């Protein structure tokens, strides 16, 4: 059995490790190539795009792929849409791995929005010093927001913004460090995508402790009719069944 794993997430690296190790399944991990010095998974890796749906269909057929696993970031909507279309066209089974999103807890003050543009519009009414933790994509939507901003990214945006303080860092983060950062920069509103997972969840606990409001950008909806699982174990179980 041969698997194409659309990766770039911690869960994708775990799937690749299990597959190459215990299962002995041939897996090719595909990375979009947007992150400089990305953490590479075990096994074969390809980087870069496929050339749209048609290119992905050709690749699936030429490499005799049996299962396509979409373990991309929850906000990689275009790649997920292409995966659905290509899998159907190529007659390949598709399995989508999406970690659960975050949920509000007692003491939280969250405002849910549908886009970075809506998040930027909400800021002036919530605080004066914002911490943007949405990565590079959509950062430009905040350029004209009338508040001071700190933006944290793994890699610098292009062009590098002059309208905010830029902090280059990579998770996982711990709660104490996030508390120290929020206090040091006097942050009074946090902006995040609903990425889910534990690697970047500490900022939410820190905001909860300091009673800081949080603007949360909703995930894009997945195409209808796809098989979705939430854990690496579920993916490994399906691969074990097909092996």
Buried (B, 14 or more C-beta within 10 A) or exposed (E): BEBBBBBBBBBBBBBBBBBBEEBEBBBBBBBBEBBEEBEEBBBEBEEEEBEEBEEBBBBBBEEEBBBBBBBBBBBBBEBBBBBBBBBBBBEBBBBBBBBEBBEEEEEBEBBBBEEBBBBBBBBEEBBEBBBBBBBBBBBBBBEEBEBBBBBBBBBEBEEEBEBBEBBEEBBEBEBEEBBEBBEEBEBBBBBBBBBBBEBBBBBBBBBBEBEBBBBBBBBBEBBEEBEEBBBBEBBBEBBEEBE
